[in-house]
Amino acid sequence: MRTFLQQAADRLHAIEDRLTVRTQIAAAVAAMSIVLVGTLAAGAALISYRNTSALIESSLAGIASSTSGRLDRFMATRQQEMKLFAELQPMQRLWQGNPDELRSALEALQHSFDFAWIGFADLDGNVVASTGGLLQGKSVAARPWFKQGLERIAIGDVHEAILLASLLMQRADNEPYRFVDIAVPVHDASGKLLGVLGGHLDWNWASNLIKDAEANDGNTDTQLSILSKGGMVLVGRQKETIRYAGNELSDILNARDGTFQETADGRQLLTAFHVGRGYRDYQGLNWIVTASQPASVALAAAISSAQTILAIGAVIALIALSLAWLVSRRIAGPIIAITQEADRIGRAHGPTMLARQSGSAEVVRLSRALRSLLRRIGLAEERTKEAELRASENAMQLQEDMLKLRQLADTDFMTGLMNRRSFLAIADDTMAFCRRYKRNMATLMIDIDHFKKINDTHGHAAGDDAIKHVAEIVSQSIRTTDKAARFGGEEFVVLLREIDQETAVLLAERIRTAIEGARVSHDNVVIPITVSVGLALFDENDRDVQDVIERADQGLYVAKKTGRNRTFLMPAEDQRAARAA
């Protein structure tokens, strides 16, 4: 098979070599015309498709937004009705009056509006009066709407009220009752809280709203749904199932509105969503309204316009084929002249070598001429690249060497901590900062107890292990803003930034106890280690950081003399007294 393909390629190249430039240019111009026209047509079709899709998405988004707005306005109206009813002047005498009169007033409110149940509960949660006498005399003290209604106007999300539903007449479709709670605190004329006015809205009104919106969608097969903020379908297909969850639900709630494509029941759907923002005093329950259309229906117009544009592009491409031959006659003459000129220039100088080209008699001559032109420049270009590569390698090696030298200059080779020189430079800057901005700092001087005994008993290798172990514990115990250094031998110093006395003592004790609780193993022998710690806080009378370090060193001396394995805070007054003496 490979041999056959190679033979076919060779024959094709032989044919090309016999063709004139004019013939090949005509074919090339025709091919380019087809490609360009096809690309433009495809691009225009794509743009038309996207614009039409955007219009459809905008329409769906408008449906979802308007439906969500109707939901919010309905809830805002019901909330305002309950609030106004609770504040009516004629109702002031009824809240603590005859329950039968209050019940009559509540039933009048129920007949005027869309409440399945309205009741008034006293401060103890007992229903004093209610529509139809339902739940009258019962306690609702444990109900969320009553608890929240004692403090503010509260609206609860959609739920099933099993006790109340059992008292209501069974629906013809056997659908369970679902309600939205509205609770309003009731006060007397003096502002004293008397109880809570609660109402249960029958959720069936939302289903009717969705049916009305779907019936007026202009025969676009739009499907509307209402979802809770938890992603459960409250109204719509697959009711009471979780439609969105996890990151998908989080993205919807964060975006508040938008469109996307999804797959449901094996169909591709174009879906717009809108999260309710509330209306006026009603804060909203973050209900999600979605409007979906089958992609085949929603994008039919977009696909049709794209097909029309592609058809026009095909007609233009056919016209371009006819013009290609005429254009080739004018292009062939200059190309032949360029070939002759390139042949003349190529015998003197040229860039890097050009691969042999074929395809026509003129192209073969042009290839020979350009190879001659590029032959001399190629060698110089190769040498230049080699020099640039060597320079780049040398620069990278120098950078690595400088980094290694800087690390060696600033760190202790055994522990990896800072050395004395680099530590003092940072400590000086820190002290200047603390003095300028009235901040706190502290230093710890840490020394391994009986270190000479460890070396004498277990050897210097064990002593080195002890130093490394202490350095590791100190590094892990301090904050990232603190700095630790090895000053030499078994002595360490720690700079603590932005710290008060109590915290500094706690940190010093934490380091000391961590080291005391650790064990160093060397040649299968466990070596117990303790340290003594001297602590000094920055004082505004310190001349420089050396005063703070010296005071911490004095504290270390006291810790050593008073039993070791302890922390001693050296006050600044003791050092000033020593300097004065």
Salt bridges, closest charged atoms under 4 A:
GLU16 OE1 - HIS13 ND1 3.39
GLU81 OE2 - ARG78 NH2 2.43
GLU87 OE2 - LYS83 NZ 3.14
GLU101 OE1 - ARG93 NH1 3.20
GLU107 OE2 - ARG103 NE 3.10
ASP114 OD2 - ARG78 NH1 3.85
GLU151 OE1 - ARG152 NH1 3.71
GLU175 OE1 - LYS239 NZ 3.25
ASP181 OD2 - HIS159 NE2 2.69
ASP181 OD1 - HIS200 ND1 2.55
ASP202 OD1 - ARG171 NH2 2.41
ASP212 OD2 - ARG70 NH1 3.48
GLU240 OE2 - ARG178 NH1 3.92
ASP257 OD2 - ARG277 NH2 3.21
GLU262 OE2 - ARG243 NH2 2.84
GLU341 OE2 - ARG344 NH2 2.36
ASP343 OD1 - ARG347 NH2 3.54
GLU381 OE2 - LYS385 NZ 3.65
ASP410 OD1 - ARG421 NH2 2.39
ASP412 OD2 - ARG486 NH1 3.33
ASP447 OD2 - LYS560 NZ 2.76
ASP449 OD1 - LYS560 NZ 2.76
ASP456 OD2 - LYS452 NZ 2.86
ASP465 OD2 - HIS522 ND1 2.91
ASP482 OD1 - ARG479 NH2 2.84
GLU498 OE2 - ARG439 NH1 2.77
GLU509 OE1 - ARG512 NH2 2.82
GLU516 OE1 - ARG512 NH1 3.33
ASP523 OD2 - HIS522 NE2 3.32
ASP539 OD2 - ARG576 NH1 2.87
ASP542 OD1 - ARG551 NH1 2.92
ASP547 OD2 - ARG543 NE 3.01
ASP547 OD2 - ARG579 NH1 3.50
GLU573 OE2 - ARG576 NH2 3.86
